[in-house]
Amino acid sequence: MSHSFKPTHKNLHFDSLVQSLRSAIASFPDSRYGNNTRYSMLDAGMAAFSIFFAQSPSWLDFQRTLQEAQGKNNAETWFGVSQIPSDNHIRSLLDEVPPSELSPVFAFVADALYDLGQLDPYRTLDGQLLLALDGTQYFSSNSIHCKQCNVKKHRNGTTTYSHTAITPVIVAPGKPRVIPLAPAFITPQDGHKKQDCENAAAKRWLDQYGDRYSAWKTTLLGDDLYCKQPLCESILARGLGFILVCKPDSHKTLYEWLAGIDDSAPVETLCIKRRKGKRSYTDHYRFAIQVPLRDGDDALMVNWCELTTIRDDGKRVYRNAFATNHAITADNVAEIVSAGRARWKVENENNNTLKTKGYHLSHNFGHGKQHLATVLATLNLLAFLFHTVLEMMDSKFRLLRARLPSRRTFFEHIRALTCYKCFDSFDALIDWMIRNLRTKPPNIR
């Protein structure tokens, strides 16, 4: 299904974000007919999203109670939910919705950030955007399962059912925020081995979005699992660059070439000494150009670099290597390694945040028999994206987050306040909190 969203305001803010989501949910498939349509798909989708946005599995229960007591609730005033369906009704309605129906919302936000210049500070390597890919498991059970589950049978006779997704994010060295993009879900169609599954899902993601992000001058980052010739060729075919972890155990031919390179084309070296606090470190860089990624006459030729960091007491504190299509010189090898190392932000600032910082990505909010688990995970990712955009674009939201820097404390305040009071808008809540925390409001939004 095709959707098209365009920013309608100078800046992204809560209302424009919510409207983009409402537009997507309004187009959800709905197979119901007759009298079985008391609750709309729009209400079900927005009600589900509100739980993730408020970071509270019980948030709808509180809004139902507020509706009974005051005749209005925050799910209605913030998200336009006219009737709050029961939790079971929400799960039943969303189970038939493929998560791809929400992809246009990610595109809307990314396009708006691009058009507003918010991605410019993320550029490095002569203006490249860095896009990190990584797979993360968000559901596992020995009994609960659906058609979309990956299945692993163990020698002891037990079976594990799981869901895993590739979570692409825009990253940059030194930038604390990552910007999530539309995920790719690893499904049984890809096989059962992790390597086959994740690479196949990554190729599907490239087929769907590669052309879009190549126009933005983008380089993909990933771990050693992605550093395989078929995927690298797919990346290059889409006009994208790559900087991928390249380990000796899985790239024996490449490292044999490095060991055998002669003086006419040596492995070049560069040492840089630096201080951090009271300690000093020496970064030892090695790099070579045009080495084969694998054995065979059709091997893709790549450029290779390695960083080994030695502390002043002689202890090695870091070592890793990368394969890339970017030209490597003594002038840029440190920048290329820094870009390659930024891929860990997809694990630390994205996946770890989603699992341990209030989003509870691994919690079973509902599994269903078709798409429920994946569509709920996508709504959770969108909540994280919306929070990130508000921190970037809304000065009042950013001010309040600075006043309540702990994410846990910030959302605890929101949950407590919205249990007892209905605010006419989300912006009204932010204003109320700023005023009552005696925090000076910003001059501009």
LOROTI-15309 format. One line per 4 residues: number of its first residue (from 0); their letters; for each residue x, y, z of C-alpha. Coordinates in steps of 0.5 Angstrom, whole numbers, padded with zeros to 4 digits. Example, Ala and Ser with C-alpha at 12.3 -4.5 7.8 and 13.67 -1.06 7.14 Angstrom:
REM residues 2
0 = as = 0025 -0009 0016  0027 -0002 0014
END
This chain:
REM residues 445
0 = mshs = 0000 0000 0000  0003 0007 -0002  0003 0013 0003  0006 0020 0002
4 = fkpt = 0007 0024 0008  0010 0031 0008  0012 0036 0014  0006 0041 0014
8 = hknl = 0010 0045 0020  0017 0049 0020  0019 0044 0025  0017 0037 0027
12 = hfds = 0013 0037 0034  0008 0032 0037  0002 0034 0033  0005 0033 0027
16 = lvqs = 0009 0026 0029  0002 0024 0032  -0002 0026 0025  0003 0022 0021
20 = lrsa = 0002 0016 0025  -0006 0017 0025  -0005 0017 0017  -0002 0011 0017
24 = iasf = -0006 0007 0022  -0012 0010 0018  -0010 0005 0012  -0009 -0001 0016
28 = pdsr = -0013 -0007 0013  -0019 -0009 0017  -0023 -0015 0015  -0029 -0014 0020
32 = ygnn = -0036 -0013 0017  -0043 -0012 0020  -0044 -0010 0027  -0037 -0013 0029
36 = trys = -0034 -0006 0028  -0035 -0002 0035  -0028 0000 0035  -0024 0003 0030
40 = mlda = -0017 0001 0027  -0015 0008 0028  -0017 0008 0036  -0014 0001 0037
44 = gmaa = -0007 0003 0033  -0007 0009 0037  -0009 0006 0044  -0003 0001 0043
48 = fsif = 0002 0007 0041  0000 0011 0047  0002 0005 0052  0009 0005 0049
52 = faqs = 0010 0013 0048  0008 0013 0056  0012 0008 0057  0007 0004 0062
56 = pswl = 0003 -0002 0060  -0002 0000 0065  -0003 0007 0062  -0010 0005 0058
60 = dfqr = -0012 0003 0065  -0011 0009 0068  -0014 0013 0062  -0021 0009 0063
64 = tlqe = -0021 0011 0070  -0020 0018 0068  -0025 0018 0063  -0030 0015 0068
68 = aqgk = -0029 0020 0073  -0028 0026 0069  -0031 0025 0062  -0025 0025 0058
72 = nnae = -0018 0022 0058  -0011 0024 0056  -0011 0018 0050  -0017 0022 0047
76 = twfg = -0013 0029 0048  -0006 0027 0046  -0008 0022 0041  -0015 0023 0038
80 = vsqi = -0017 0016 0041  -0025 0017 0041  -0026 0010 0045  -0021 0006 0048
84 = psdn = -0022 -0001 0046  -0020 -0007 0051  -0013 -0010 0051  -0016 -0016 0048
88 = hirs = -0019 -0012 0043  -0013 -0008 0041  -0009 -0015 0040  -0015 -0018 0036
92 = llde = -0015 -0012 0031  -0008 -0011 0030  -0006 -0018 0029  -0008 -0018 0022
96 = vpps = -0004 -0012 0021  0003 -0013 0017  0009 -0008 0021  0010 -0006 0014
100 = elsp = 0004 -0001 0014  0008 0003 0019  0014 0004 0015  0011 0011 0012
104 = vfaf = 0012 0014 0019  0019 0012 0019  0020 0015 0012  0016 0022 0014
108 = vada = 0020 0023 0020  0027 0022 0016  0025 0026 0010  0023 0032 0015
112 = lydl = 0029 0031 0019  0033 0031 0012  0029 0037 0009  0030 0041 0016
116 = gqld = 0038 0040 0016  0038 0036 0023  0042 0030 0019  0047 0035 0017
120 = pyrt = 0051 0035 0024  0051 0027 0023  0055 0027 0017  0063 0025 0017
124 = ldgq = 0068 0022 0012  0067 0028 0007  0059 0028 0008  0057 0021 0009
128 = llla = 0051 0019 0013  0053 0013 0017  0047 0008 0018  0049 0002 0023
132 = ldgt = 0045 -0005 0022  0044 -0010 0027  0040 -0016 0029  0037 -0016 0036
136 = qyfs = 0032 -0021 0039  0026 -0018 0042  0022 -0025 0044  0023 -0032 0046
140 = snsi = 0019 -0037 0049  0019 -0045 0049  0011 -0045 0048  0008 -0039 0046
144 = hckq = 0009 -0038 0038  0006 -0036 0032  0007 -0037 0024  0012 -0031 0024
148 = cnvk = 0017 -0034 0030  0024 -0037 0028  0024 -0044 0031  0030 -0047 0034
152 = khrn = 0030 -0055 0036  0035 -0057 0041  0038 -0064 0043  0034 -0065 0049
156 = gttt = 0028 -0065 0045  0025 -0058 0047  0024 -0052 0042  0025 -0045 0042
160 = ysht = 0021 -0040 0039  0023 -0033 0038  0023 -0026 0034  0029 -0022 0032
164 = aitp = 0029 -0016 0028  0034 -0012 0024  0034 -0005 0027  0037 0000 0023
168 = viva = 0039 0007 0026  0043 0013 0023  0049 0014 0028  0055 0019 0028
172 = pgkp = 0062 0019 0033  0061 0023 0039  0053 0024 0038  0049 0021 0044
176 = rvip = 0043 0020 0040  0041 0015 0034  0036 0016 0029  0032 0009 0028
180 = lapa = 0029 0008 0021  0024 0002 0019  0026 -0005 0022  0027 -0011 0018
184 = fitp = 0024 -0017 0021  0028 -0024 0021  0022 -0029 0019  0022 -0037 0017
188 = qdgh = 0022 -0035 0010  0030 -0034 0011  0032 -0040 0014  0034 -0042 0021
192 = kkqd = 0041 -0041 0021  0042 -0034 0024  0048 -0032 0019  0043 -0034 0013
196 = cena = 0037 -0030 0017  0040 -0024 0018  0044 -0023 0012  0037 -0025 0008
200 = aakr = 0033 -0020 0012  0039 -0015 0011  0038 -0016 0003  0031 -0015 0004
204 = wldq = 0032 -0008 0007  0037 -0006 0002  0032 -0008 -0004  0027 -0004 0000
208 = ygdr = 0031 0002 0002  0037 0002 -0001  0036 0007 -0007  0032 0012 -0002
212 = ysaw = 0038 0012 0003  0044 0012 -0003  0041 0019 -0005  0043 0022 0002
216 = kttl = 0050 0019 0001  0050 0014 0006  0055 0009 0008  0053 0002 0012
220 = lgdd = 0056 0000 0018  0055 -0007 0021  0059 -0013 0025  0063 -0019 0022
224 = lyck = 0056 -0022 0020  0055 -0017 0015  0062 -0017 0012  0061 -0022 0006
228 = qplc = 0061 -0021 -0001  0054 -0022 -0003  0052 -0017 0002  0057 -0012 0000
232 = esil = 0056 -0013 -0007  0048 -0011 -0006  0051 -0005 -0002  0055 -0003 -0007
236 = argl = 0050 -0004 -0013  0045 0000 -0009  0050 0006 -0009  0052 0006 -0002
240 = gfil = 0058 0005 0002  0060 0000 0007  0065 0000 0013  0064 -0007 0016
244 = vckp = 0068 -0011 0022  0073 -0016 0019  0075 -0021 0023  0081 -0026 0022
248 = dshk = 0077 -0032 0023  0072 -0031 0018  0076 -0028 0013  0082 -0033 0012
252 = tlye = 0084 -0031 0005  0084 -0023 0006  0089 -0024 0012  0093 -0029 0008
256 = wlag = 0094 -0024 0003  0096 -0019 0008  0101 -0023 0011  0104 -0024 0004
260 = idds = 0104 -0017 0002  0111 -0015 -0001  0115 -0009 0000  0112 -0006 -0007
264 = apve = 0105 -0005 -0004  0106 -0006 0004  0101 -0006 0009  0102 0002 0012
268 = tlci = 0102 0004 0019  0101 0010 0023  0102 0011 0031  0098 0017 0034
272 = krrk = 0099 0018 0042  0094 0021 0046  0092 0023 0053  0086 0021 0056
276 = gkrs = 0085 0023 0064  0091 0021 0067  0093 0016 0062  0096 0016 0056
280 = ytdh = 0095 0011 0050  0098 0010 0043  0093 0008 0037  0097 0003 0032
284 = yrfa = 0093 0004 0025  0095 -0001 0020  0092 -0001 0013  0092 -0004 0006
288 = iqvp = 0088 -0003 -0001  0085 -0007 -0006  0086 -0014 -0002  0081 -0020 -0004
292 = lrdg = 0075 -0021 0001  0074 -0028 0000  0078 -0033 -0005  0077 -0034 -0012
296 = ddal = 0078 -0030 -0019  0071 -0026 -0017  0073 -0024 -0010  0071 -0017 -0009
300 = mvnw = 0077 -0012 -0008  0076 -0008 -0001  0081 -0004 0003  0082 -0006 0010
304 = celt = 0084 -0002 0016  0086 -0004 0023  0087 -0001 0030  0090 -0003 0036
308 = tird = 0090 0001 0042  0096 0000 0048  0095 0004 0054  0102 0007 0058
312 = dgkr = 0102 0001 0062  0103 -0004 0056  0096 -0007 0056  0092 -0008 0050
316 = vyrn = 0085 -0004 0051  0082 -0005 0044  0083 -0008 0037  0079 -0009 0031
320 = afat = 0079 -0009 0024  0074 -0006 0018  0073 -0008 0011  0071 -0002 0007
324 = nhai = 0070 0001 0000  0072 0008 0002  0079 0010 0000  0084 0009 0006
328 = tadn = 0090 0014 0007  0094 0016 0013  0090 0022 0013  0083 0019 0014
332 = vaei = 0085 0012 0017  0083 0015 0024  0076 0018 0021  0075 0011 0018
336 = vsag = 0076 0007 0024  0072 0012 0028  0066 0011 0023  0067 0004 0024
340 = rarw = 0067 0004 0031  0060 0008 0031  0056 0002 0029  0056 0000 0037
344 = kven = 0052 0005 0038  0046 0001 0035  0047 -0004 0041  0049 0001 0046
348 = ennn = 0044 0007 0045  0039 0004 0041  0038 -0004 0043  0040 -0003 0050
352 = tlkt = 0036 0003 0051  0030 -0001 0048  0031 -0007 0053  0033 -0003 0059
356 = kgyh = 0031 0004 0059  0023 0004 0060  0021 0001 0053  0021 -0006 0055
360 = lshn = 0022 -0009 0048  0023 -0016 0050  0017 -0016 0054  0011 -0020 0051
364 = fghg = 0006 -0014 0050  0002 -0019 0046  0004 -0025 0041  -0002 -0026 0037
368 = kqhl = -0002 -0032 0031  0000 -0027 0025  0003 -0020 0026  0002 -0018 0033
372 = atvl = 0008 -0019 0036  0012 -0015 0030  0007 -0009 0030  0007 -0008 0037
376 = atln = 0015 -0008 0037  0014 -0003 0031  0010 0002 0035  0015 0001 0041
380 = llaf = 0021 0003 0036  0016 0009 0033  0015 0011 0041  0023 0011 0041
384 = lfht = 0024 0015 0035  0018 0020 0037  0022 0021 0044  0028 0022 0040
388 = vlem = 0025 0027 0035  0022 0031 0041  0029 0032 0044  0032 0034 0038
392 = mdsk = 0026 0039 0035  0022 0041 0041  0026 0046 0046  0021 0046 0052
396 = frll = 0021 0038 0051  0029 0038 0051  0029 0043 0057  0024 0039 0061
400 = rarl = 0029 0033 0060  0035 0037 0062  0031 0038 0069  0029 0031 0069
404 = psrr = 0035 0028 0066  0034 0021 0068  0029 0018 0063  0026 0013 0068
408 = tffe = 0024 0019 0073  0022 0023 0067  0017 0018 0065  0015 0017 0072
412 = hira = 0013 0024 0073  0009 0023 0066  0005 0017 0069  0004 0020 0075
416 = ltcy = 0001 0026 0073  -0004 0023 0067  -0007 0018 0072  -0010 0024 0076
420 = kcfd = -0011 0030 0071  -0013 0030 0064  -0009 0035 0060  -0012 0039 0054
424 = sfda = -0005 0037 0050  0001 0034 0050  0004 0041 0050  0000 0043 0056
428 = lidw = 0003 0037 0060  0010 0040 0058  0008 0047 0060  0005 0045 0067
432 = mirn = 0011 0041 0069  0016 0047 0067  0012 0052 0071  0011 0047 0077
436 = lrtk = 0018 0045 0077  0020 0053 0077  0024 0052 0071  0025 0058 0066
440 = ppni = 0021 0056 0060  0025 0058 0053  0024 0064 0049  0023 0060 0043
444 = r = 0020 0053 0041
END
